[in-house]
Amino acid sequence: GAVPVAAVAILAVVLFGRGPASPVVSLTPGEMHAQTYVQQHALAIAADPLADATALHAIGTLSLRADREAHGVH
């Protein structure tokens, strides 16, 4: 199936970080768990992002965080 662009972008951020320019903001426990889950299951998620409900939730959690960071809300 078609892979949502946002999911791919978030996977890239989760796996590779944003580079030295990104502010260092501590993750909440939920965000830490989401990040770990996505990292551990990255290949399966990339192959079919919609198949794994836990992964979808994790990606959603991380995308909300990315939105907050983008707007400077911590």
N, CA and C atoms as a LAMMPS dump frame, in Angstrom:
ITEM: TIMESTEP
0
ITEM: NUMBER OF ATOMS
222
ITEM: BOX BOUNDS ff ff ff
-5.0000000000000000e+02 5.0000000000000000e+02
-5.0000000000000000e+02 5.0000000000000000e+02
-5.0000000000000000e+02 5.0000000000000000e+02
ITEM: ATOMS id mol type element x y z
1 1 1 N 0.824 -1.205 0
2 1 2 C 0 0 0
3 1 3 C 0.853 1.248 0
4 2 1 N 0.225 2.356 -0.21
5 2 2 C 0.943 3.632 -0.202
6 2 3 C 1.394 3.947 1.218
7 3 1 N 2.609 4.398 1.333
8 3 2 C 3.157 4.748 2.637
9 3 3 C 2.908 6.231 2.892
10 4 1 N 2.259 6.559 4.018
11 4 2 C 2.05 7.975 4.315
12 4 3 C 3.385 8.715 4.419
13 5 1 N 3.465 9.839 3.739
14 5 2 C 4.715 10.615 3.749
15 5 3 C 5.093 11.004 5.171
16 6 1 N 4.101 11.374 5.955
17 6 2 C 4.394 11.798 7.329
18 6 3 C 5.038 10.668 8.119
19 7 1 N 4.548 9.445 7.922
20 7 2 C 5.103 8.313 8.659
21 7 3 C 6.565 8.107 8.284
22 8 1 N 6.872 8.23 7.013
23 8 2 C 8.251 8.061 6.558
24 8 3 C 9.137 9.157 7.139
25 9 1 N 8.645 10.383 7.118
26 9 2 C 9.415 11.497 7.66
27 9 3 C 9.683 11.296 9.148
28 10 1 N 8.669 10.832 9.871
29 10 2 C 8.828 10.626 11.306
30 10 3 C 9.787 9.473 11.566
31 11 1 N 9.688 8.41 10.764
32 11 2 C 10.642 7.313 10.906
33 11 3 C 12.069 7.824 10.737
34 12 1 N 12.269 8.669 9.741
35 12 2 C 13.608 9.197 9.491
36 12 3 C 14.104 9.985 10.699
37 13 1 N 13.223 10.802 11.272
38 13 2 C 13.6 11.593 12.442
39 13 3 C 13.914 10.683 13.622
40 14 1 N 13.045 9.689 13.834
41 14 2 C 13.228 8.796 14.975
42 14 3 C 14.526 8.015 14.845
43 15 1 N 14.806 7.523 13.635
44 15 2 C 15.957 6.649 13.454
45 15 3 C 17.259 7.421 13.361
46 16 1 N 17.22 8.592 12.739
47 16 2 C 18.47 9.278 12.421
48 16 3 C 18.625 10.615 13.118
49 17 1 N 17.589 11.052 13.815
50 17 2 C 17.67 12.331 14.497
51 17 3 C 17.579 13.485 13.512
52 18 1 N 17.696 14.671 14.033
53 18 2 C 17.505 15.855 13.201
54 18 3 C 18.796 16.596 12.967
55 19 1 N 19.895 16.049 13.437
56 19 2 C 21.145 16.777 13.262
57 19 3 C 21.411 17.693 14.435
58 20 1 N 22.575 18.302 14.431
59 20 2 C 23.02 19.097 15.576
60 20 3 C 22.184 20.351 15.818
61 21 1 N 21.432 20.782 14.812
62 21 2 C 20.678 22.017 14.973
63 21 3 C 19.43 21.833 15.833
64 22 1 N 18.997 20.589 16.008
65 22 2 C 17.74 20.382 16.728
66 22 3 C 17.932 20.65 18.219
67 23 1 N 16.934 21.265 18.838
68 23 2 C 17.03 21.49 20.275
69 23 3 C 16.942 20.157 21.016
70 24 1 N 17.67 20.047 22.105
71 24 2 C 17.597 18.833 22.899
72 24 3 C 16.462 19.011 23.897
73 25 1 N 15.416 18.227 23.716
74 25 2 C 14.245 18.309 24.575
75 25 3 C 14.015 16.919 25.147
76 26 1 N 13.836 16.841 26.432
77 26 2 C 13.662 15.52 27.028
78 26 3 C 12.328 14.929 26.59
79 27 1 N 12.364 13.638 26.3
80 27 2 C 11.169 12.917 25.897
81 27 3 C 10.369 12.533 27.135
82 28 1 N 9.057 12.504 26.998
83 28 2 C 8.233 11.953 28.063
84 28 3 C 8.405 10.434 28.047
85 29 1 N 8.033 9.752 29.123
86 29 2 C 8.129 8.288 29.118
87 29 3 C 7.362 7.659 27.948
88 30 1 N 6.187 8.195 27.65
89 30 2 C 5.416 7.67 26.533
90 30 3 C 6.13 7.855 25.205
91 31 1 N 6.768 9.007 25.046
92 31 2 C 7.503 9.285 23.81
93 31 3 C 8.737 8.396 23.709
94 32 1 N 9.4 8.171 24.85
95 32 2 C 10.555 7.281 24.857
96 32 3 C 10.142 5.881 24.421
97 33 1 N 9.024 5.411 24.963
98 33 2 C 8.529 4.08 24.618
99 33 3 C 8.178 4.021 23.138
100 34 1 N 7.505 5.062 22.658
101 34 2 C 7.121 5.107 21.245
102 34 3 C 8.355 5.084 20.359
103 35 1 N 9.361 5.858 20.713
104 35 2 C 10.576 5.932 19.905
105 35 3 C 11.279 4.581 19.876
106 36 1 N 11.377 3.943 21.033
107 36 2 C 12.03 2.636 21.107
108 36 3 C 11.28 1.618 20.27
109 37 1 N 9.948 1.646 20.374
110 37 2 C 9.143 0.687 19.613
111 37 3 C 9.35 0.873 18.117
112 38 1 N 9.307 2.12 17.677
113 38 2 C 9.461 2.391 16.248
114 38 3 C 10.852 1.969 15.777
115 39 1 N 11.869 2.236 16.581
116 39 2 C 13.228 1.84 16.206
117 39 3 C 13.328 0.318 16.088
118 40 1 N 12.721 -0.386 17.036
119 40 2 C 12.834 -1.845 17.041
120 40 3 C 12.07 -2.477 15.883
121 41 1 N 11.02 -1.824 15.427
122 41 2 C 10.151 -2.406 14.401
123 41 3 C 10.215 -1.636 13.089
124 42 1 N 11.292 -0.874 12.897
125 42 2 C 11.351 0.065 11.777
126 42 3 C 11.148 -0.608 10.422
127 43 1 N 11.758 -1.759 10.207
128 43 2 C 11.657 -2.385 8.891
129 43 3 C 10.23 -2.817 8.603
130 44 1 N 9.59 -3.433 9.575
131 44 2 C 8.207 -3.865 9.377
132 44 3 C 7.281 -2.669 9.192
133 45 1 N 7.518 -1.612 9.958
134 45 2 C 6.679 -0.419 9.843
135 45 3 C 6.857 0.212 8.467
136 46 1 N 8.098 0.291 8.023
137 46 2 C 8.355 0.894 6.717
138 46 3 C 7.709 0.069 5.601
139 47 1 N 7.687 -1.242 5.784
140 47 2 C 7.102 -2.11 4.764
141 47 3 C 5.591 -1.934 4.7
142 48 1 N 4.95 -1.768 5.859
143 48 2 C 3.494 -1.627 5.89
144 48 3 C 3.075 -0.848 7.125
145 49 1 N 3.133 0.496 7.038
146 49 2 C 2.903 1.328 8.226
147 49 3 C 1.506 1.181 8.818
148 50 1 N 0.547 0.734 8.033
149 50 2 C -0.823 0.683 8.538
150 50 3 C -1.163 -0.651 9.181
151 51 1 N -0.245 -1.629 9.122
152 51 2 C -0.564 -2.972 9.605
153 51 3 C -0.449 -3.091 11.115
154 52 1 N 0.323 -2.208 11.729
155 52 2 C 0.658 -2.348 13.146
156 52 3 C 0.03 -1.206 13.926
157 53 1 N -1.014 -1.52 14.671
158 53 2 C -1.736 -0.479 15.402
159 53 3 C -0.845 0.188 16.445
160 54 1 N 0.025 -0.597 17.09
161 54 2 C 0.928 -0.017 18.089
162 54 3 C 1.883 0.957 17.427
163 55 1 N 2.373 0.57 16.241
164 55 2 C 3.281 1.454 15.515
165 55 3 C 2.571 2.737 15.103
166 56 1 N 1.323 2.605 14.651
167 56 2 C 0.567 3.803 14.27
168 56 3 C 0.426 4.743 15.465
169 57 1 N 0.136 4.175 16.612
170 57 2 C 0.008 5 17.817
171 57 3 C 1.342 5.662 18.155
172 58 1 N 2.422 4.882 18.048
173 58 2 C 3.745 5.421 18.353
174 58 3 C 4.101 6.557 17.401
175 59 1 N 3.836 6.349 16.118
176 59 2 C 4.134 7.383 15.125
177 59 3 C 3.285 8.621 15.391
178 60 1 N 2.027 8.402 15.756
179 60 2 C 1.17 9.527 16.096
180 60 3 C 1.711 10.319 17.276
181 61 1 N 2.153 9.593 18.293
182 61 2 C 2.739 10.236 19.478
183 61 3 C 3.939 11.08 19.088
184 62 1 N 4.802 10.509 18.256
185 62 2 C 6.025 11.212 17.879
186 62 3 C 5.728 12.371 16.94
187 63 1 N 4.689 12.241 16.12
188 63 2 C 4.369 13.349 15.218
189 63 3 C 3.812 14.523 16.005
190 64 1 N 3.028 14.24 17.038
191 64 2 C 2.544 15.321 17.897
192 64 3 C 3.716 16.029 18.559
193 65 1 N 4.697 15.24 18.996
194 65 2 C 5.884 15.829 19.608
195 65 3 C 6.633 16.693 18.601
196 66 1 N 6.771 16.189 17.375
197 66 2 C 7.47 16.955 16.342
198 66 3 C 6.761 18.282 16.089
199 67 1 N 5.423 18.238 16.095
200 67 2 C 4.654 19.473 15.922
201 67 3 C 4.942 20.444 17.059
202 68 1 N 4.966 19.932 18.289
203 68 2 C 5.245 20.801 19.435
204 68 3 C 6.624 21.421 19.31
205 69 1 N 7.613 20.601 18.936
206 69 2 C 8.977 21.119 18.801
207 69 3 C 9.039 22.186 17.722
208 70 1 N 8.33 21.934 16.615
209 70 2 C 8.365 22.872 15.498
210 70 3 C 7.804 24.235 15.913
211 71 1 N 6.872 24.213 16.862
212 71 2 C 6.265 25.455 17.303
213 71 3 C 6.888 25.963 18.598
214 72 1 N 7.936 25.315 19.048
215 72 2 C 8.65 25.802 20.226
216 72 3 C 7.932 25.557 21.529
217 73 1 N 6.975 24.629 21.537
218 73 2 C 6.251 24.318 22.77
219 73 3 C 6.842 23.04 23.343
220 74 1 N 7.324 23.091 24.573
221 74 2 C 7.986 21.921 25.141
222 74 3 C 7.191 21.398 26.325
